[in-house]
Amino acid sequence: MIPDSFKQELLHRVDVVDVIERYVPLKKGGSNYLACCPFHSEKTPSFTVSPTKQFYHCFGCGVHGNAISFLMEYQGLGYVEAVKDLAESVGMKMPEFEPREKKSESGPDLYAIMEQACDYYREQLKTSPRAIEYLKGRGLTGKIAARFGIGYAPEGWQNLERVFQSYADKALKDAGLVIDAEGGRRYDRFRDRIMFPILNQRGSVIAFGGRVIGEGEPKYLNSPETPLFEKGQELYGLSQARPAIRAASRVIVVEGYMDVVALAQHGIEYAVATLGTATSPVHVQKLLRQTDEVVFCFDGDAAGRKAAWHALEVSLPYLADNKTVRFLFLSPEHDPDSFVREEGGKAFEKKLGEARPLSAFLLDELKGRVDPGTAEGRSRLVHEAKPLLQKLSAPALRLQLLKALADAAGMSQEDAARIMEIRVARGYDARPAPAQGAPRAAHLPKRRREHRLLQCLLAKPALAGELPQAMLEADSFEGRMLVAVADFCRHNPQAQGGELIEHFKDTEFAAVLASGQAALLETKFEADHMEPEFRGEVANWLHEQRRSRLDALTAKSEQTPAEQVEIRDLVAQLKDQSDVGPKNATI
């Protein structure tokens, strides 16, 4: 892992305003900066960037975070890539950590090798009438072929020998360009194929997909996994589609290279494709960082529905209530490529309107597996739904699905929730109530106080030094969160909001703390305004402790001399505090 100290130092050095202004024009608005949100379409600016909190939040679509998360969301970078990008911008050297080595210190640059091969394949396309006619027959123009860097690997076993100084170089095999056969013979992996370069988020060539011309197997041949390329982490066309995805606030996921290119040819430029593999959690995370709506487009046959169900399952943990996943099933005679060539781009976009929401697809599939006319069938419906709803991370959508499933199973929502072991979030507390102890209502005043104290610490971490240790009790979700945040703030009293959010990004508190930071921007509370609130909560707690102790002492039939002195001191302290006045300010 990247050391936490490195990330905190990095966020302390960079300015989130400078980072965002590289991509989005910001205008000063009071103590913050404003812009139209880069993550959804809007006419009135609701995207707010706070230089004091080093945090951004859109009051339109709800996206928020710090400098690292902005690069991940806007550029579609992975976490390590985003940290590396920021570190380079301020001259910080990355620690000795890299998930996969892209280039050895002494070896050749695999990126340069892939780029050289890509240039060669593109040049070969220009001199191959057969390949050009094939692409024209698929309805593609030279402009669209150039946009996707499409090339041609000619017939022959060792064409790359003319491209690279040493055909025997191990790096060519490491890059997936050649194959070593038995007996030491080496030959090109791609021969007589239309070549589709696969780019990473930075636009560098990391692999190829080759489509055979005419008959032959396999129809599509992909690069093997290499130090540059992992199939389950990459999406074809994402680098080219990113601007259109933002403009349309939507991305379409299809199954083939030609589907992506053909859709782009007909003006639908916000499509990407998986690379001969099932939809992965990494795919879903990347796409939901790019946009609020993902449409999976599959064939309507059994294989297509199976692939769609898998995509649904891997999407559940990453959904939010402001995100939408839908499924479009084409008729058996069509894939997106053939459909758009035959019917046109407008017809395809109209077809997108028929895409079914994830909720409808999930409910219909589950109902289709059982006999709703029997008690056993309805029970199985709940059994089948349980692991799915437990995975689902969007609370409002989970509640809607819970209601629908309860109705379908002929039981109350409460019974369905109990059987599925699902706690319905209510207000601030979305965690299960303690199994033992006082009724839930008895915890509310305490939790409201913990919530206020958390907001104060988010606004001004240095206040943690004034927080009595006895106030911290890890007997609830809020209590555990307050203990953790207070500990971080004591050790990092000058930390800004973005640093705190980064520290807790992989914990159970991440979503609540990020929402708390966003709430501070919305209410426009400055750090100094929170001090009276904070000290008032501490004073009220001290008052309650003294009152409780006084009641306990005076309830005794007889007190020791020391206890009598303590009673006098408590009475004086309570009187002094009462003279100062109530401290009940609220956020």
Summary of the structure (lengths in Angstrom):
residues: 587
radius of gyration: 29.8
end to end distance: 37.1
largest distance: 107.3
contacts: 1812
relative contact order: 0.07
helix: 53%
strand: 12%
